Structures are given as structure tokens and as C-alpha cells.
């Protein structure tokens, strides 16, 4: 383990281990279309369930951010984890399309309330100088769990979809147990003081710097999210099999899991906004290269490029948002960041796919390159203001 992670406090390592377990609780989503087909749900009805799943990612972070500041980080995480486990069981037992859509909404909404509370807890536990490394370690746990889950999910699905739901619910409950036993609620302002400061997102909306950086991060997240939705379409249209997309996902997982901790150790010494901009530009170039690929080699090159960009930006965006947040509003700032991520992913699933299918793939790839490059440049332009704000906050 690189030395840059060794001085992190125990709560960070607890969340890292718990996150690996938690990501094993996301096996159902990649196989949801196949599960729905096994229950006779096909065609337009499938879009209702998938749309509800996407909508939950817009609702959960906003609620989770408020709850993290209002009732606490630990209770919010427990509510989200146990709620997701219950919703998993409800989806498996749901008798019709609309009940499936409702439970899919609950799964994504409850599951996405956890991240704002966990990110706020990390910000509470470590000082500004170590936050990037803490968030990078957290993200590494997500990637490890996702990589293992991808292999495990394929095996379990072949032996019965009920196993996917059982493992998902069990992983959520196990993480909840870890939080119950190992995580302590940090000290927070008194109730009267919190009420004077407000409990809504006005504190974020009044922060002009946050309103500048969040949309720029959102554009970069939109470009990155195209790797989930547009890449498989491009591979399909090239006449290649789904196994090729699986191989590309494996390339990404191996690169990120193998390189991220070591890259973090070296990049932590450099200015964060400069690194974020460089990584965002690298992702945009990698995504755009998808448009030039017409075979396995071409797609592999594009995946390697944007995967390296993903390695570079690990933990940076969340740490920047955490440093902008006042202590009493860390949950809401992370909730706003989570909501930005949800909007970006939802836009990729809708606008990105629509642009690919109606305007043509070339338009999407050029748009990704231009938007990602412009967002990276604008992010770099905010470097001085954000560094000045961060230095003032740390001094205070």
C-alpha cells in the first residue's frame, strides 16, 4: 500500500472496507433488463422501470445531504443501507410493472442517500491536506467492489436471479452492521445553531464559487458517463459481440484498480485543480477516440486513455467540494455534488443516447471532446479562487 494512505485515520479504512462490501450489493442493476425479461417485462415497460431507477439517483443525494446535516452521518447511512436492502427484496417480489418501477425508485433513492453522508463523514475525519487521499481511497474501494461484483454477478445470474437479490441485500445489511459497530457520529453544532444556519440547500445556492464549479464537474461527469451508455452502442454498431464490451470493462477495471493508489501518491503533491483539468481532458479525448475505433484494438486504445484519466481525477472532485463546504453544511455540499453526478448520468442515459441515435455518433463524440475540453479549461481558470478560498477556510 502506498505510504500516502498509511496516515489516514481508522474511520477512513472502515469506510473503505465497508464500501467494497457495499459495492457487492449492486449486482442486480447490471442484470436488471435480463431479470425483467424473465418476468415477462419487455419493450416500453422496461423503460418505465429503468427510468424510475434513474430518477431515484436524482432524489437520493438531495435527501441524503439534508439528512446527513440534520440527523447525522451515521443514522443517514444506516437508513439508506437498510432501506436499500428492503427495497431489493420488494423488487424481487413485485407482482407487476408499476410496483417494479416503484421499488426500483426506492432502491436507487435509498442507495444514493448513503454517499453524501459517507463523504461528509470523511471530511469530518481528515483535514484538508489529506482529503484527496481519503476520497481516492474510498473511490478505490468502489472500483474494487465493482470489479469483483461484475465477475460474481455473471456467475450468480447463471444460477438464478434470486441469488443476485440475496447477495445485494446481504451486502447492504453487512455494511450497515459495520457502520453500527465501527463508526461513531462526529460532533456537530447544537440543534439551535443548526436551525439558525438553515437546513436546506440555500447555503449551497448562495455560494457563488460552488455554483461555478459544480456545473463544470457535472459536464466532466457527463462525458465520463458516456462510457457506460455510448460505448456499448458503438461496439454493437461495429458488429462486435457483447463479449467485447465485457472485455473493455475488464480493461478499465484492471487499470483503475492497479494504478489508482500509486497515481494518487504521486499526484497528491500537485495542484488539485490542475490535475483535475488534465484528467478531465484525458477522459474527453479517450471518449472521443471511440468514434475513430472500428475494431478491438481501437476500442482498447480509447478505453486505456479515458481509464488513465479516471485514475488521475480519483478523489479530486469530492475533496474540492468538501473544502468549499462550511463544517455545518458538509452533507448538503456532498448531496449537491451527488445530485450533480445523478443529473450527469441521467443526461448521458437520455440526451447522450438520443444524440447518438438521431444526430449520429460523430456529433456525440465531437460534442464530448468539445464539452470536456471546455469544462477542463474553465475548471483550471477557477484554480486561484478555489485555492484562496480553501486556504482561508483552513486558516480559520
C-alpha positions as CSV (number, residue, x, y, z in Angstrom):
1,X,0.0,0.0,0.0
2,X,1.5,3.4,-1.0
3,X,2.6,5.5,2.0
4,X,0.2,8.3,1.1
5,X,-2.6,6.2,2.5
6,X,-0.9,5.0,5.7
7,X,-1.6,8.0,7.8
8,X,-5.3,8.1,7.3
9,X,-7.5,7.6,10.4
10,X,-9.3,4.3,11.2
11,X,-12.7,5.6,10.1
12,X,-11.4,6.1,6.6
13,X,-10.3,2.4,6.4
14,X,-13.6,1.3,7.9
15,X,-15.5,3.1,5.1
16,X,-13.0,1.8,2.6
17,X,-13.6,-1.8,3.6
18,X,-17.4,-1.3,4.0
19,X,-17.6,0.3,0.6
20,X,-16.0,-2.8,-1.0
21,X,-18.7,-4.9,0.7
22,X,-21.4,-2.3,-0.3
23,X,-20.5,-2.4,-4.0
24,X,-21.1,-6.1,-3.9
25,X,-24.7,-5.0,-3.2
26,X,-25.1,-3.6,-6.7
27,X,-25.3,-6.8,-8.6
28,X,-29.0,-6.5,-9.7
29,X,-28.7,-3.3,-11.6
30,X,-26.4,-4.6,-14.5
31,X,-28.7,-7.6,-14.9
32,X,-32.0,-5.8,-14.3
33,X,-33.0,-5.9,-18.0
34,X,-32.5,-9.7,-18.1
35,X,-34.4,-10.1,-14.8
36,X,-37.3,-8.1,-16.1
37,X,-37.4,-10.2,-19.3
38,X,-37.5,-13.3,-17.2
39,X,-40.7,-11.9,-15.5
40,X,-42.3,-11.1,-18.9
41,X,-41.4,-7.3,-18.8
42,X,-40.2,-6.2,-22.2
43,X,-40.4,-3.4,-24.6
44,X,-41.7,0.0,-23.4
45,X,-42.5,-1.4,-20.0
46,X,-38.8,-2.0,-19.4
47,X,-38.1,1.8,-19.9
48,X,-40.6,2.6,-17.1
49,X,-38.6,0.6,-14.6
50,X,-35.2,1.8,-15.8
51,X,-36.4,5.4,-15.9
52,X,-37.6,5.0,-12.3
53,X,-34.2,3.6,-11.4
54,X,-32.5,6.7,-12.9
55,X,-34.9,9.1,-11.2
56,X,-34.0,7.7,-7.8
57,X,-30.4,8.9,-8.3
58,X,-31.7,12.5,-8.6
59,X,-33.8,12.2,-5.4
60,X,-31.5,10.3,-3.1
61,X,-28.4,12.6,-3.0
62,X,-30.5,15.6,-2.2
63,X,-32.3,13.9,0.6
64,X,-29.2,12.3,1.9
65,X,-27.3,15.6,2.1
66,X,-30.0,17.2,4.2
67,X,-30.4,14.2,6.5
68,X,-26.6,13.9,7.0
69,X,-26.6,17.5,8.3
70,X,-29.9,17.3,10.1
71,X,-29.9,13.9,11.8
72,X,-26.3,12.8,11.4
73,X,-24.0,10.9,9.1
74,X,-24.3,7.5,10.8
75,X,-28.2,7.4,11.0
76,X,-28.4,8.5,7.4
77,X,-26.1,5.8,6.2
78,X,-28.0,3.2,8.2
79,X,-31.3,4.4,6.9
80,X,-30.1,4.2,3.3
81,X,-28.4,0.8,3.6
82,X,-31.4,-0.9,5.4
83,X,-33.8,0.8,3.1
84,X,-32.0,-0.4,0.0
85,X,-31.9,-4.0,1.4
86,X,-35.7,-3.9,2.0
87,X,-36.3,-2.4,-1.5
88,X,-34.2,-5.2,-3.1
89,X,-36.5,-7.8,-1.6
90,X,-39.6,-5.8,-2.6
91,X,-38.4,-5.6,-6.2
92,X,-37.8,-9.4,-6.4
93,X,-41.4,-10.0,-5.0
94,X,-43.1,-7.2,-7.0
95,X,-46.1,-8.5,-9.0
96,X,-46.3,-6.0,-11.8
97,X,-44.6,-3.3,-13.8
98,X,-45.7,-0.4,-11.7
99,X,-44.7,-2.0,-8.4
100,X,-41.4,-2.9,-10.0
101,X,-40.9,0.7,-11.0
102,X,-41.8,1.9,-7.5
103,X,-39.3,-0.4,-5.9
104,X,-36.6,0.4,-8.4
105,X,-37.1,4.1,-7.5
106,X,-36.7,3.2,-3.8
107,X,-33.6,1.1,-4.5
108,X,-31.7,3.9,-6.2
109,X,-33.1,6.7,-3.9
110,X,-32.2,4.9,-0.7
111,X,-28.9,3.7,-2.0
112,X,-27.8,7.1,-3.2
113,X,-28.5,8.7,0.2
114,X,-25.5,6.9,1.6
115,X,-22.8,8.6,-0.3
116,X,-23.4,12.2,0.8
117,X,-23.3,11.1,4.5
118,X,-20.2,8.9,3.9
119,X,-18.4,11.8,2.0
120,X,-19.3,14.2,4.8
121,X,-18.0,11.7,7.4
122,X,-14.7,11.6,5.5
123,X,-14.5,15.4,5.5
124,X,-15.1,15.4,9.3
125,X,-12.4,12.8,9.9
126,X,-9.5,14.2,7.9
127,X,-8.0,17.7,7.4
128,X,-7.9,19.4,4.0
129,X,-4.4,18.2,3.3
130,X,-5.4,14.6,3.4
131,X,-8.9,14.7,2.0
132,X,-7.9,14.0,-1.6
133,X,-6.2,10.8,-0.5
134,X,-9.1,9.8,1.7
135,X,-11.6,10.2,-1.2
136,X,-9.3,8.5,-3.6
137,X,-9.0,5.5,-1.2
138,X,-12.8,5.5,-0.9
139,X,-13.1,5.5,-4.7
140,X,-10.6,2.7,-5.0
141,X,-12.8,0.7,-2.8
142,X,-15.8,1.4,-5.1
143,X,-13.7,0.2,-8.1
144,X,-12.5,-3.0,-6.3
145,X,-16.0,-3.9,-5.2
146,X,-17.4,-3.1,-8.7
147,X,-14.8,-5.3,-10.4
148,X,-15.4,-8.2,-8.1
149,X,-19.1,-7.7,-8.3
150,X,-19.0,-7.8,-12.1
151,X,-17.5,-11.3,-12.1
152,X,-19.6,-12.5,-9.2
153,X,-22.8,-11.2,-10.8
154,X,-22.4,-13.1,-14.0
155,X,-21.8,-16.3,-12.1
156,X,-24.8,-15.8,-9.8
157,X,-27.2,-14.8,-12.6
158,X,-26.4,-18.0,-14.4
159,X,-27.6,-19.9,-11.3
160,X,-30.7,-17.9,-10.5
161,X,-31.6,-14.3,-10.2
162,X,-32.7,-14.7,-6.6
163,X,-29.1,-15.1,-5.7
164,X,-28.3,-11.6,-7.0
165,X,-31.0,-10.2,-4.8
166,X,-29.9,-12.2,-1.8
167,X,-26.3,-11.1,-2.1
168,X,-27.3,-7.5,-2.7
169,X,-29.5,-7.3,0.4
170,X,-26.9,-9.3,2.4
171,X,-24.1,-6.9,1.4
172,X,-26.1,-3.9,2.3
173,X,-27.0,-5.3,5.7
174,X,-23.4,-6.3,6.4
175,X,-22.2,-2.8,5.6
176,X,-24.9,-1.5,8.0
177,X,-23.6,-3.7,10.7
178,X,-20.0,-2.4,10.1
179,X,-21.4,1.2,10.4
180,X,-23.2,0.3,13.6
181,X,-20.2,-1.3,15.2
182,X,-17.3,0.7,13.9
183,X,-18.5,4.2,13.0
184,X,-19.0,6.9,15.6
185,X,-21.1,10.0,14.9
186,X,-18.8,13.1,14.9
187,X,-19.6,16.1,17.0
188,X,-21.9,18.6,15.3
189,X,-23.3,22.1,16.1
190,X,-26.0,22.2,18.7
191,X,-29.6,22.0,17.4
192,X,-30.4,25.6,17.9
193,X,-27.2,26.7,16.0
194,X,-28.0,24.3,13.1
195,X,-31.5,25.7,12.8
196,X,-30.2,29.3,12.7
197,X,-27.9,28.2,9.9
198,X,-30.7,26.6,8.0
199,X,-31.3,23.0,6.9
200,X,-31.9,23.4,3.2
201,X,-29.8,23.9,0.1
202,X,-29.8,27.7,0.4
203,X,-26.3,27.5,1.8
204,X,-25.1,25.9,-1.4
205,X,-27.2,28.2,-3.7
206,X,-25.7,31.3,-2.0
207,X,-22.2,30.0,-2.6
208,X,-21.2,31.5,-6.0
209,X,-18.0,29.5,-6.2
210,X,-19.8,26.3,-5.7
211,X,-22.4,27.3,-8.3
212,X,-19.5,27.8,-10.8
213,X,-17.5,24.6,-10.0
214,X,-20.4,22.1,-9.7
215,X,-21.7,22.5,-13.3
216,X,-18.2,22.2,-14.6
217,X,-17.7,19.0,-12.7
218,X,-21.1,17.9,-14.0
219,X,-20.1,18.3,-17.6
220,X,-17.0,16.3,-17.0
221,X,-19.1,13.6,-15.3
222,X,-21.5,13.6,-18.2
223,X,-18.6,12.9,-20.6
224,X,-17.3,10.1,-18.4
225,X,-20.8,8.6,-18.1
226,X,-20.9,8.2,-21.9
227,X,-18.5,5.3,-21.3
228,X,-21.5,3.4,-19.8
229,X,-24.1,4.1,-22.4
230,X,-22.5,5.1,-25.7
231,X,-19.5,2.8,-25.7
232,X,-21.7,-0.4,-25.8
233,X,-23.8,1.2,-28.6
234,X,-20.6,1.8,-30.7
235,X,-19.3,-1.7,-30.1
236,X,-22.6,-3.1,-31.2
237,X,-22.8,-1.0,-34.3
238,X,-19.2,-2.1,-35.2
239,X,-20.6,-5.6,-35.5
240,X,-18.7,-6.9,-32.4
241,X,-20.2,-9.2,-29.8
242,X,-21.2,-8.2,-26.2
243,X,-18.2,-10.1,-25.0
244,X,-16.0,-7.3,-26.4
245,X,-17.8,-4.8,-24.2
246,X,-17.2,-7.1,-21.3
247,X,-13.5,-7.2,-22.2
248,X,-13.4,-3.4,-22.3
249,X,-15.0,-3.2,-18.9
250,X,-12.3,-5.6,-17.6
251,X,-9.5,-3.5,-19.1
252,X,-10.9,-0.4,-17.3
253,X,-11.3,-2.3,-14.0
254,X,-7.8,-3.7,-14.1
255,X,-6.2,-0.4,-14.9
256,X,-8.0,1.6,-12.3
257,X,-7.6,-0.9,-9.5
258,X,-3.9,-1.5,-10.3
259,X,-2.8,2.1,-10.9
260,X,-5.1,4.4,-8.8
261,X,-3.4,4.1,-5.4
262,X,0.1,4.7,-6.9
263,X,-1.0,7.6,-9.1
264,X,-2.7,9.2,-6.1
265,X,0.5,9.0,-4.1
266,X,2.4,11.0,-6.8
267,X,-0.3,13.4,-8.0
268,X,-1.2,14.5,-4.4
269,X,1.8,16.8,-4.5
270,X,0.5,18.8,-7.5
271,X,-2.3,21.5,-7.5
272,X,-5.6,19.7,-7.4
273,X,-7.4,21.9,-10.0
274,X,-4.6,21.5,-12.5
275,X,-4.7,17.7,-12.1
276,X,-8.5,17.6,-12.3
277,X,-8.4,19.6,-15.5
278,X,-5.7,17.4,-17.0
279,X,-7.6,14.2,-16.1
280,X,-10.9,15.6,-17.4
281,X,-9.3,16.5,-20.7
282,X,-7.8,13.0,-20.9
283,X,-11.2,11.5,-20.3
284,X,-12.7,13.7,-23.0
285,X,-10.0,12.6,-25.5
286,X,-10.4,9.0,-24.7
287,X,-14.2,9.1,-25.1
288,X,-13.8,11.0,-28.4
289,X,-11.4,8.3,-29.6
290,X,-14.3,5.9,-29.5
291,X,-15.5,7.5,-32.7
292,X,-12.3,6.5,-34.5
293,X,-12.4,2.9,-33.4
294,X,-13.7,0.1,-35.6
295,X,-12.1,-2.9,-34.0
296,X,-11.0,-4.4,-30.7
297,X,-7.6,-2.6,-30.9
298,X,-9.2,0.8,-31.4
299,X,-11.7,0.4,-28.6
300,X,-8.9,-0.8,-26.3
301,X,-6.8,2.3,-27.0
302,X,-9.8,4.6,-26.3
303,X,-10.6,2.7,-23.0
304,X,-7.0,2.9,-21.9
305,X,-6.9,6.7,-22.5
306,X,-10.1,7.5,-20.6
307,X,-9.2,5.0,-17.8
308,X,-6.0,6.8,-17.2
309,X,-8.0,10.0,-17.0
310,X,-10.2,8.3,-14.4
311,X,-7.1,7.3,-12.4
312,X,-5.8,10.9,-12.5
313,X,-9.0,12.5,-11.2
314,X,-9.7,10.0,-8.4
315,X,-10.9,11.7,-5.3
316,X,-10.3,15.2,-6.5
317,X,-13.8,16.5,-7.2
318,X,-15.2,15.3,-3.9
319,X,-12.3,16.8,-2.0
320,X,-12.6,20.2,-3.7
321,X,-16.3,20.3,-2.8
322,X,-15.5,19.2,0.7
323,X,-13.1,22.0,1.1
324,X,-15.6,24.6,-0.1
325,X,-18.2,23.5,2.4
326,X,-18.6,25.0,5.9
327,X,-18.5,22.4,8.6
328,X,-22.2,22.6,9.4
329,X,-23.1,22.0,5.7
330,X,-20.8,19.3,4.5
331,X,-23.6,16.8,4.0
332,X,-25.5,19.2,1.8
333,X,-22.5,20.2,-0.3
334,X,-21.8,16.5,-0.9
335,X,-25.5,16.0,-1.6
336,X,-25.3,18.7,-4.2
337,X,-22.3,17.0,-5.7
338,X,-24.1,13.7,-5.7
339,X,-27.1,15.3,-7.3
340,X,-24.8,16.7,-10.0
341,X,-23.4,13.2,-10.6
342,X,-27.0,11.9,-10.9
343,X,-28.0,14.6,-13.4
344,X,-24.9,13.9,-15.4
345,X,-25.5,10.2,-15.6
346,X,-29.2,10.7,-16.3
347,X,-28.4,13.1,-19.1
348,X,-25.9,10.6,-20.6
349,X,-28.6,7.9,-20.5
350,X,-31.2,10.2,-22.2
351,X,-29.6,13.0,-24.1
352,X,-26.4,11.1,-24.9
353,X,-28.3,8.1,-26.3
354,X,-30.7,10.4,-28.2
355,X,-27.9,12.3,-29.8
356,X,-26.2,9.1,-30.8
357,X,-29.3,7.6,-32.4
358,X,-30.8,10.7,-34.0
359,X,-27.9,13.1,-34.8
360,X,-25.3,10.4,-35.4
361,X,-22.3,9.1,-33.4
362,X,-19.9,11.6,-34.8
363,X,-21.9,14.5,-33.3
364,X,-21.8,12.9,-29.9
365,X,-18.1,12.2,-30.0
366,X,-17.2,15.7,-31.1
367,X,-19.6,17.2,-28.5
368,X,-17.9,15.1,-25.8
369,X,-14.5,16.3,-26.9
370,X,-15.5,20.0,-27.0
371,X,-17.6,20.0,-23.8
372,X,-15.0,18.0,-21.9
373,X,-12.1,20.2,-23.1
374,X,-14.0,23.5,-22.4
375,X,-15.0,22.3,-18.9
376,X,-11.4,21.3,-18.1
377,X,-10.2,24.7,-19.2
378,X,-12.8,26.6,-17.2
379,X,-12.1,24.4,-14.1
380,X,-8.4,25.4,-14.4
381,X,-9.4,29.0,-14.6
382,X,-11.0,28.7,-11.2
383,X,-7.9,27.4,-9.6
384,X,-6.7,30.7,-8.0
385,X,-10.2,31.5,-6.5
386,X,-10.7,28.0,-5.1
387,X,-7.1,27.8,-3.6
388,X,-7.6,31.2,-2.0
389,X,-10.9,30.1,-0.5
390,X,-9.5,26.8,0.7
391,X,-6.5,28.4,2.3
392,X,-8.8,30.9,4.1
393,X,-11.0,28.1,5.4
394,X,-8.0,26.0,6.6
395,X,-6.6,29.1,8.4
396,X,-9.9,29.8,10.1
